[in-house]
Amino acid sequence: MDGLPDAVLANRSRLELAIAIDALLEELEKESQQRRAVVELKFFLGLTDEEAAGALDLTLQTLQREWYCARRWLFERLK
């Protein structure tokens, strides 16, 4: 790709990964907005289970179940 800075080319795979993750999250949101929110809070913001449950007004058990289901869903699609 002529004309692109080396730094852009070096980060191309990161950009592609970010785009792929965003597309997966869009797909997940169609199935469950709550599960997408759980992924965003836990994975991207690094909240604890307790913090994420409080932010989403969920019981700890429900948050943990949604996190498990969301991770399983994502891993299946990343195979």
C-alpha positions, -999 to +999 in steps of 0.1 A: +000+000+000+021+028-013+017+062+004+007+049+038+029+056+068+047+026+082+030+031+115-004+028+099+006-004+081+020-019+113-013-013+131-034-027+102-040-060+119-050-042+151-074-021+131-088-051+114-093-068+147-110-038+162-134-037+132-141-074+136-148-071+173-171-041+167-190-062+141-194-090+165-206-067+192-232-053+168-244-089+161-244-097+198-265-066+205-292-079+181-295-110+203-291-093+236-284-056+244-278-066+280-250-090+270-233-064+249-234-040+278-219-066+301-190-072+276-184-035+273-183-030+311-163-060+319-139-063+290-134-027+278-139-008+311-125-035+333-153-033+359-156-061+385-186-083+385-200-063+414-194-030+397-209-041+364-239-056+382-245-024+400-242-003+368-267-025+350-290-029+380-286-067+379-281-093+406-245-106+408-258-140+397-275-126+366-245-105+356-222-136+359-246-157+338-249-130+311-210-126+311-206-164+307-232-165+278-217-135+261-182-150+262-194-183+250-212-166+221-181-146+212-157-175+214-179-196+191-178-169+164-140-163+168-131-199+161 
